[in-house]
Amino acid sequence: MARPVVDWRRATLIGAIAGGVFWGLTAGAILVSKASAIVVAGVCVTAAVVVVAGVLVYRQSTSPPDRAFGMGLVLAPLTGLAPVLIAFLPGLVTHVIVWKG
């Protein structure tokens, strides 16, 4: 039995809106906590939970709108991942290079 296709326009819209909300709240939490390790770990766990929830919704659904919602949840945490990595990786690489153990 063929599964219904994903409405990618709807999925990307849902992912963009949910991702904007997610990363807005994330940035606020990180700024307020002064980049506390516990808050950063909590953000990572929350992002993983959102992705897993999206996969579950996608796999359990049979209608295109529900499948698009699942894909949107998967895309939401990924929307801000590239800018975060661009800001985070140079500092991490610098610390690794100058680390003397």
PyRosetta script that sets phi, psi and omega in degrees:
from pyrosetta import init, pose_from_sequence

init()
pose = pose_from_sequence("MARPVVDWRRATLIGAIAGGVFWGLTAGAILVSKASAIVVAGVCVTAAVVVVAGVLVYRQSTSPPDRAFGMGLVLAPLTGLAPVLIAFLPGLVTHVIVWKG")
pose.set_psi(1, 128.4)
pose.set_omega(1, -178.5)
pose.set_phi(2, -79.7)
pose.set_psi(2, 135.8)
pose.set_omega(2, 176.8)
pose.set_phi(3, -80.7)
pose.set_psi(3, 152.3)
pose.set_omega(3, 176.2)
pose.set_phi(4, -66.1)
pose.set_psi(4, 152.0)
pose.set_omega(4, -179.2)
pose.set_phi(5, -77.8)
pose.set_psi(5, 162.8)
pose.set_omega(5, 179.6)
pose.set_phi(6, -89.9)
pose.set_psi(6, 134.5)
pose.set_omega(6, 172.8)
pose.set_phi(7, -82.4)
pose.set_psi(7, 95.6)
pose.set_omega(7, -172.4)
pose.set_phi(8, -68.9)
pose.set_psi(8, -27.6)
pose.set_omega(8, 176.0)
pose.set_phi(9, -63.4)
pose.set_psi(9, -46.4)
pose.set_omega(9, 179.0)
pose.set_phi(10, -66.2)
pose.set_psi(10, -41.3)
pose.set_omega(10, -178.6)
pose.set_phi(11, -62.7)
pose.set_psi(11, -43.3)
pose.set_omega(11, -180.0)
pose.set_phi(12, -70.1)
pose.set_psi(12, -34.1)
pose.set_omega(12, 176.2)
pose.set_phi(13, -65.2)
pose.set_psi(13, -46.7)
pose.set_omega(13, 178.3)
pose.set_phi(14, -61.8)
pose.set_psi(14, -43.6)
pose.set_omega(14, 179.4)
pose.set_phi(15, -63.5)
pose.set_psi(15, -38.9)
pose.set_omega(15, 180.0)
pose.set_phi(16, -67.6)
pose.set_psi(16, -44.3)
pose.set_omega(16, -179.6)
pose.set_phi(17, -67.6)
pose.set_psi(17, -49.1)
pose.set_omega(17, -179.9)
pose.set_phi(18, -64.7)
pose.set_psi(18, -37.1)
pose.set_omega(18, 178.1)
pose.set_phi(19, -66.5)
pose.set_psi(19, -39.0)
pose.set_omega(19, 176.8)
pose.set_phi(20, -62.6)
pose.set_psi(20, -43.4)
pose.set_omega(20, 177.5)
pose.set_phi(21, -64.8)
pose.set_psi(21, -47.0)
pose.set_omega(21, -178.7)
pose.set_phi(22, -59.0)
pose.set_psi(22, -50.2)
pose.set_omega(22, -176.7)
pose.set_phi(23, -73.9)
pose.set_psi(23, -27.9)
pose.set_omega(23, 173.7)
pose.set_phi(24, -64.6)
pose.set_psi(24, -46.4)
pose.set_omega(24, 177.1)
pose.set_phi(25, -66.0)
pose.set_psi(25, -37.8)
pose.set_omega(25, 178.8)
pose.set_phi(26, -63.0)
pose.set_psi(26, -47.3)
pose.set_omega(26, 179.8)
pose.set_phi(27, -61.5)
pose.set_psi(27, -41.8)
pose.set_omega(27, 178.1)
pose.set_phi(28, -62.6)
pose.set_psi(28, -44.1)
pose.set_omega(28, -179.7)
pose.set_phi(29, -65.3)
pose.set_psi(29, -39.8)
pose.set_omega(29, -179.6)
pose.set_phi(30, -69.3)
pose.set_psi(30, -39.1)
pose.set_omega(30, 178.5)
pose.set_phi(31, -66.7)
pose.set_psi(31, -43.1)
pose.set_omega(31, -178.5)
pose.set_phi(32, -65.5)
pose.set_psi(32, -37.7)
pose.set_omega(32, -177.6)
pose.set_phi(33, -87.0)
pose.set_psi(33, 1.5)
pose.set_omega(33, -177.4)
pose.set_phi(34, 57.0)
pose.set_psi(34, 45.1)
pose.set_omega(34, 177.0)
pose.set_phi(35, 58.1)
pose.set_psi(35, 43.5)
pose.set_omega(35, 176.2)
pose.set_phi(36, -60.9)
pose.set_psi(36, 140.9)
pose.set_omega(36, -179.1)
pose.set_phi(37, -62.5)
pose.set_psi(37, -34.2)
pose.set_omega(37, 179.7)
pose.set_phi(38, -66.3)
pose.set_psi(38, -41.1)
pose.set_omega(38, 179.3)
pose.set_phi(39, -67.4)
pose.set_psi(39, -42.5)
pose.set_omega(39, 178.7)
pose.set_phi(40, -63.0)
pose.set_psi(40, -42.0)
pose.set_omega(40, 176.8)
pose.set_phi(41, -64.2)
pose.set_psi(41, -39.7)
pose.set_omega(41, 177.2)
pose.set_phi(42, -62.9)
pose.set_psi(42, -38.1)
pose.set_omega(42, 177.0)
pose.set_phi(43, -64.5)
pose.set_psi(43, -42.7)
pose.set_omega(43, 178.9)
pose.set_phi(44, -63.4)
pose.set_psi(44, -42.5)
pose.set_omega(44, 178.3)
pose.set_phi(45, -65.1)
pose.set_psi(45, -42.7)
pose.set_omega(45, 178.6)
pose.set_phi(46, -62.0)
pose.set_psi(46, -42.7)
pose.set_omega(46, 178.1)
pose.set_phi(47, -61.9)
pose.set_psi(47, -41.8)
pose.set_omega(47, 178.6)
pose.set_phi(48, -64.7)
pose.set_psi(48, -39.8)
pose.set_omega(48, 178.4)
pose.set_phi(49, -64.4)
pose.set_psi(49, -40.8)
pose.set_omega(49, 178.8)
pose.set_phi(50, -64.1)
pose.set_psi(50, -41.4)
pose.set_omega(50, 178.7)
pose.set_phi(51, -65.0)
pose.set_psi(51, -44.8)
pose.set_omega(51, 179.1)
pose.set_phi(52, -63.7)
pose.set_psi(52, -41.1)
pose.set_omega(52, 177.3)
pose.set_phi(53, -62.1)
pose.set_psi(53, -40.6)
pose.set_omega(53, 177.7)
pose.set_phi(54, -62.9)
pose.set_psi(54, -41.9)
pose.set_omega(54, 178.0)
pose.set_phi(55, -63.7)
pose.set_psi(55, -42.2)
pose.set_omega(55, 178.9)
pose.set_phi(56, -63.9)
pose.set_psi(56, -43.4)
pose.set_omega(56, 178.2)
pose.set_phi(57, -63.0)
pose.set_psi(57, -43.0)
pose.set_omega(57, -180.0)
pose.set_phi(58, -61.4)
pose.set_psi(58, -46.2)
pose.set_omega(58, -176.2)
pose.set_phi(59, -73.8)
pose.set_psi(59, -29.1)
pose.set_omega(59, -177.3)
pose.set_phi(60, -85.4)
pose.set_psi(60, -20.1)
pose.set_omega(60, -172.7)
pose.set_phi(61, -84.9)
pose.set_psi(61, 158.2)
pose.set_omega(61, 178.5)
pose.set_phi(62, -121.2)
pose.set_psi(62, -14.3)
pose.set_omega(62, -177.7)
pose.set_phi(63, -102.7)
pose.set_psi(63, 148.7)
pose.set_omega(63, 179.6)
pose.set_phi(64, -57.4)
pose.set_psi(64, -39.9)
pose.set_omega(64, 178.6)
pose.set_phi(65, -63.4)
pose.set_psi(65, -38.0)
pose.set_omega(65, 179.1)
pose.set_phi(66, -69.8)
pose.set_psi(66, -38.7)
pose.set_omega(66, 177.7)
pose.set_phi(67, -66.1)
pose.set_psi(67, -37.2)
pose.set_omega(67, 177.1)
pose.set_phi(68, -65.4)
pose.set_psi(68, -38.4)
pose.set_omega(68, 177.4)
pose.set_phi(69, -63.4)
pose.set_psi(69, -42.8)
pose.set_omega(69, 177.3)
pose.set_phi(70, -61.2)
pose.set_psi(70, -44.9)
pose.set_omega(70, 178.1)
pose.set_phi(71, -65.3)
pose.set_psi(71, -36.6)
pose.set_omega(71, 177.0)
pose.set_phi(72, -61.7)
pose.set_psi(72, -39.5)
pose.set_omega(72, 176.9)
pose.set_phi(73, -65.9)
pose.set_psi(73, -36.9)
pose.set_omega(73, 177.2)
pose.set_phi(74, -65.6)
pose.set_psi(74, -40.6)
pose.set_omega(74, -177.5)
pose.set_phi(75, -74.6)
pose.set_psi(75, -25.0)
pose.set_omega(75, -172.6)
pose.set_phi(76, -55.1)
pose.set_psi(76, -54.6)
pose.set_omega(76, -179.7)
pose.set_phi(77, -68.7)
pose.set_psi(77, -21.1)
pose.set_omega(77, -177.8)
pose.set_phi(78, -78.6)
pose.set_psi(78, -15.9)
pose.set_omega(78, -176.3)
pose.set_phi(79, -64.5)
pose.set_psi(79, -35.7)
pose.set_omega(79, -178.5)
pose.set_phi(80, -102.8)
pose.set_psi(80, 4.4)
pose.set_omega(80, -176.2)
pose.set_phi(81, -67.2)
pose.set_psi(81, -40.2)
pose.set_omega(81, -178.9)
pose.set_phi(82, -63.0)
pose.set_psi(82, -48.8)
pose.set_omega(82, 177.5)
pose.set_phi(83, -62.7)
pose.set_psi(83, -35.4)
pose.set_omega(83, 178.4)
pose.set_phi(84, -65.2)
pose.set_psi(84, -43.7)
pose.set_omega(84, 179.1)
pose.set_phi(85, -65.6)
pose.set_psi(85, -37.8)
pose.set_omega(85, 178.4)
pose.set_phi(86, -63.3)
pose.set_psi(86, -36.5)
pose.set_omega(86, 179.4)
pose.set_phi(87, -79.6)
pose.set_psi(87, -29.5)
pose.set_omega(87, -172.1)
pose.set_phi(88, -90.7)
pose.set_psi(88, -39.6)
pose.set_omega(88, -172.3)
pose.set_phi(89, -64.0)
pose.set_psi(89, -40.2)
pose.set_omega(89, 178.9)
pose.set_phi(90, -59.3)
pose.set_psi(90, -40.4)
pose.set_omega(90, 177.7)
pose.set_phi(91, -66.6)
pose.set_psi(91, -39.7)
pose.set_omega(91, 178.7)
pose.set_phi(92, -65.2)
pose.set_psi(92, -43.9)
pose.set_omega(92, 179.0)
pose.set_phi(93, -63.0)
pose.set_psi(93, -39.7)
pose.set_omega(93, 178.4)
pose.set_phi(94, -62.0)
pose.set_psi(94, -43.5)
pose.set_omega(94, 179.0)
pose.set_phi(95, -65.7)
pose.set_psi(95, -37.8)
pose.set_omega(95, 179.6)
pose.set_phi(96, -67.5)
pose.set_psi(96, -40.0)
pose.set_omega(96, -178.0)
pose.set_phi(97, -67.7)
pose.set_psi(97, -40.6)
pose.set_omega(97, -175.9)
pose.set_phi(98, -92.3)
pose.set_psi(98, -0.2)
pose.set_omega(98, -179.9)
pose.set_phi(99, -69.9)
pose.set_psi(99, 129.9)
pose.set_omega(99, -176.4)
pose.set_phi(100, -110.2)
pose.set_psi(100, 1.0)
pose.set_omega(100, 174.7)
pose.set_phi(101, 59.2)
pose.dump_pdb("model.pdb")
